[in-house]
Amino acid sequence: MKLKQRVVLLAILLVIFIFTKVFLIDNLDTSAANREDQRAFHRMMAGLRVELEPKLDHTLQSPWEIAAQWVVPREVYPEETPELGAIMHAMATKKIIKADVGYKGTQLKALLILEGGQKVVFKPKRYSRDYVVEGEPYAGYDRHNAEVAAFHLDRILGFRRAPLVVGRFVNLRTEIKPVATEQLLSTFLTVGNNTCFYGKCYYCRETEPACADGDTMEGSVTLWLPDVWPLQKHRHPWGRTYREGKLARWEYDESYCDAVKKTSPYDSGPRLLDIIDTAVFDYLIGNADRHHYESFQDDEGASMLILLDNAKSFGNPSLDERSILAPLYQCCIIRVSTWNRLNYLKNGVLKSALKSAMGHDPIAPVLYDSHLDAVDQRLVSVLATVKQCTDQFGADAVLVEDRMPLSHL
């Protein structure tokens, strides 16, 4: 064989070797990542049911100190949380030492300080479990039980970006009024035999108070994030105008995602993929009201999108507001880890997991089956949307590998 032919042959063999090696390594990496996703899913399912118990046997730290140490730039709580039951028990039972009007916003809430100095946000019950909120997908009062359910869905999806939430019964006469500030106390009134309050907020009205059953009020408490992690508010790029007849750009411009990708912090880092994850999360719970979102301050786009204020959810199990998924179907990208988790949860697994996760909450049943069925059905729509994207653009373009190492040191 001539020297020239040998060189050409060696070059061809070298190219084949390189491509084969790259292909095998890529497949091995992908296979290893998928196996880790599956192991993570099984770990989540094994620890799904959280029994509220007061014991913290292996530490002298308070529940509040443990929860504060959990928070890092990409997680509110870690994957392994043996202390979660004790922290949630403390949230549901610790003595209330101060009660004040809620932080500024549009919906009724109260800011409570529990024994040990921990702040929590209390959202009162406004609807019975079977009440269906009609009208726009963002209509109605906040739903306290939606906050509880959303937190557990965050656990199930493996995002770990929602603050801890648990249901709680409070006695307004004996637990709240004696420690209430004058500003909160001035909003209390009696309707029939029921103690009520209307608080201070944009939509708070004396004519629309939240009322207890006698003196006992059901609600949710959300753990306040540590003050060492100040929040930064952002306008959601897929936010609504909330004006009749006026559409946001994303509602008529199918190429809108291309423009978003050119603006900070969506032009690099994890933020755009967080937006996609959040769209999936919000679609599953029926939340069409995420007009803003929070991250940690001075994060340069590296912080997670924190899943705060999820109470405009689970209002109408018959309504599937597809526009919530606009970031997904306009950008046509999603994390591989999210895609894998969603597939593990199909065929009724999600409904069963969510029902099990909420089973020990003090206000259980948190959701009626109609809402659990709706979540399962919405998952089918999410999977179909991703399938449409992969059919159009190919799996390599749609499924994005984005596994960031997380430190809990």
Secondary structure as UniProt FT lines:
FT   HELIX           3..46
FT   TURN            57..58
FT   HELIX           63..70
FT   TURN            73..74
FT   TURN            82..83
FT   HELIX           84..93
FT   STRAND          96..101
FT   STRAND          110..114
FT   TURN            115..117
FT   STRAND          118..124
FT   TURN            129..130
FT   TURN            137..138
FT   HELIX           144..157
FT   STRAND          165..171
FT   HELIX           172..176
FT   HELIX           177..179
FT   HELIX           182..185
FT   TURN            186..187
FT   STRAND          188..191
FT   TURN            192..193
FT   STRAND          194..197
FT   TURN            202..203
FT   TURN            206..207
FT   STRAND          210..211
FT   TURN            214..215
FT   STRAND          216..223
FT   TURN            227..228
FT   STRAND          231..235
FT   TURN            237..238
FT   TURN            244..245
FT   HELIX           249..251
FT   TURN            254..255
FT   HELIX           256..260
FT   TURN            261..262
FT   TURN            264..267
FT   HELIX           271..285
FT   STRAND          292..296
FT   TURN            297..298
FT   TURN            300..301
FT   TURN            317..318
FT   HELIX           322..325
FT   HELIX           326..331
FT   STRAND          334..335
FT   HELIX           336..344
FT   TURN            345..348
FT   HELIX           349..357
FT   TURN            358..360
FT   TURN            362..363
FT   HELIX           369..393
FT   HELIX           395..398
FT   STRAND          399..400
//
